[in-house]
Amino acid sequence: MIDLRTFTYIDILQPQLTGFLQTVSPGFLPLEGQAVLFVEVAPGLSINTVTDIALKQTSAEPGLQIVERAYGVLELHSFDQGQIRAAGEAILRHYGMKETDRYAPQVLTSERITGLAGHQAMLINRMRHGDMIGEGQTLYVMECEPAGYACIAANEAEKAADVHLLEVVTFGSFGRLYLGGMEAEIEEAEKAIKAVLADLKGRPLKGAK
């Protein structure tokens, strides 16, 4: 039995998230303004089959494919939103599922640290793949389940506010998003993140409140 953990479309890929994905993706790198499909399934090996199906039936390009024993992740992108929608429909058709058969995202952690100390900023800057955070700025950390929803959270945060995208973790048991910036901007980004995740309907996670 396939467990559809994450299934989400991104309409217009934002500049910072584009650059981040270009840094960490091993496949065909996405470009700013493209549409994106993000899929996460369990068990992980099944992602190989639906990657093959989506690529043979559409002109979408794969940027990120991660195959673990537990979870498999696929990111597809194209300037043609119709092709991205068609890729998603082909994947759902193969599984005999609807979009709402995915899990609904759950935010596990959403915290702000204001007036960041210089040494902590240094630690974060050493581990990030995106932009940098400066001493005295506000750090925002979001943790969600399933992990793949961290990608759309990052995109909506960048749409809503002038923030620095530091790091996005979109695979594994939990997703994580790190943002930096002025406190007021971080507050607006947090609102946008919570709004978009709340709008994604699906099955409740076990133990979700």
N, C-alpha and C positions, 0 to 999 in steps of 0.2 A: 504494500500500500504506500502511495506517495503522499507525503505531507507537504502541502503548499504553504510555506512559511511566509515568504514575502512575494508580493506581486504588485508592482506599482509603476505608473508612467510619470515621467517628468516632461513637461511640455516644452520648456525652453531652458537649456542648460546655461547656467550663469558663469561669468568669467573665472572666478576663483575656483569653483568646483571643477570647471573644465581643466584648469591648470593642474589641480590636484590629481584628477583622474589620469591626465597625461603623464604625471610623474610616477604613478603606481601601477598603471595598467600595462600588461605585457602584450596585448593584442593591437588592434587597429585603434589609434588614439582618437578620442572624440574631439569635436570642435565646438567652439562657443555657439550657442543658439540652436544646437541640434536637439531633437527629441530623444528620450531615453526610456528604455524598458529595463527594469531591475527585477530579477526573479531569483528566489532562494527556495530550495527544496530539500527534503530529507527522504530517503538517504541520498548522499551526495552524488553517487555515480550516475544517477538518472539525469543529471544536468547535461551529460554528454549527448544523450539521445535527443533532448529538446533543442540543444544547440544545433545539431544536424538538421532537425526539422525546420527550425526558424530560418537558417541560412539557405536552405534549398528552396523555400517557398517565398522568400522576400529578398530585398536588396539591403536589408539591415546589416550593419557591421558589428562584430563582437570586439569589445575592448577589454573586458574583464571576465575571466572564467576561473573559478576556484573550485577544485574538486577535493573535498575531504570525505572521510568515511561517513561522518554524521551529516554534513550539509554540503550542498553544491550551490554555487552562485554564478549567475550569468548577467552581464550587462550588454545590451545592444543599443546602438544609436544610429540615427539617420536624420538628415534635414527634412525628409518626407515623413510627417507624423502618421500618415496613412500606412506606410510600411511598418512602422513601429507597432501600430495598433494591430496590423495583420500578423506580425510576428507573435504578439501576445495571444491573439485569438488561435493561432496554430498550436501554440503550446498548451493552452487550456483545452482545446479540442482533443489533443493527444491524451491528456490526462482525464478527459471526460468531466471537466470541472467548469465552474463559473468563477468570475473574478472574486466574488464574495466568499468563495471557499478558502481563500487565504486567511491567515491569522490577522486579526486587528492588532495594530501596534499598541504596546504598553510602554509608557514612560516610567522608568524605574528610578532615575535620578535626574534632577534638574536643579543645578546650584550655581550661584554666582559668588565669586571671590573678588572683592573690590580692593583697589590699591595694592596690586600685586607686588610682592617684594622682588628685588632684583635677582636674587639667587634662584627663586622659584621660576621667574621668567626665563632665566638661563637654562634651567632643567627642561622646561617645556620646549624651548627653541631647539634644544639638542635632539629631541625625539620627533618633532613634527615634520611632515612632508609638504606642508602648505606654507602660508604666510607666517610672520613672526609676531610675537607679543612683546610689548615694552613694559618696563618697570612702571608701576603706578596705574596701569590699565586694569580693566576688569576682565577676569577669566570666567567663561561660562563652560560648564561641562554637562552634557546630556547623555544618559545611558538609556537604551531602549531594547525591547525584545519584540519580535525577532530583529536580528542585526541589520538586515538590508534596508530597513526604513531610515537608518541614519543618513542615507544618501539624499532622499527627498527632503529630510529635515534641514540638511545643509543648504540645499538649493533654495528653499523657501526663506531661510534666515538671510541669505545673501540678497534675495529680492527685497526683503523688508527693511533692511538696515545696513548702514555703513560699518560692517564688521570685518575682522580678519579671520579667515578660515584657516585654522591651524592644523587640524587632523580630523580624519573621518575613518572609522573602522566599520566596515560593512559586512563582515563575515565572522563566523564563530557563534558562540552562544548568545552574546550580547553585542549590540552596536553602540558606538561611542562617537560623540561629536565634541570637539574643542573649538571654541571661538574666543577671540580677544577683541577689545575695543573700549570705547567710552561707555560708562555705565548706562546712560540713556539709550544708546544704540543696542546694547546687549539686551536691555529690557524689551525693546521692540522685537528683536530677533527671537527671544524666548516666546513671546506671544504668538508669533507666526509659526514657530515650530509646534507648539501645543495645538494650535488651530488646525494645521494641515494633518497632523497625526490623528487628531480626534475625528476628522472627516473621512478617514479611510476605514470603511466598514468591512467586517469579516467575522470569522469565528473567534470567540474569546479564548485566550490562552489559558491553559490549566493554572489555576491559582490566581488568575487575574481578578482584581477588585473592580 
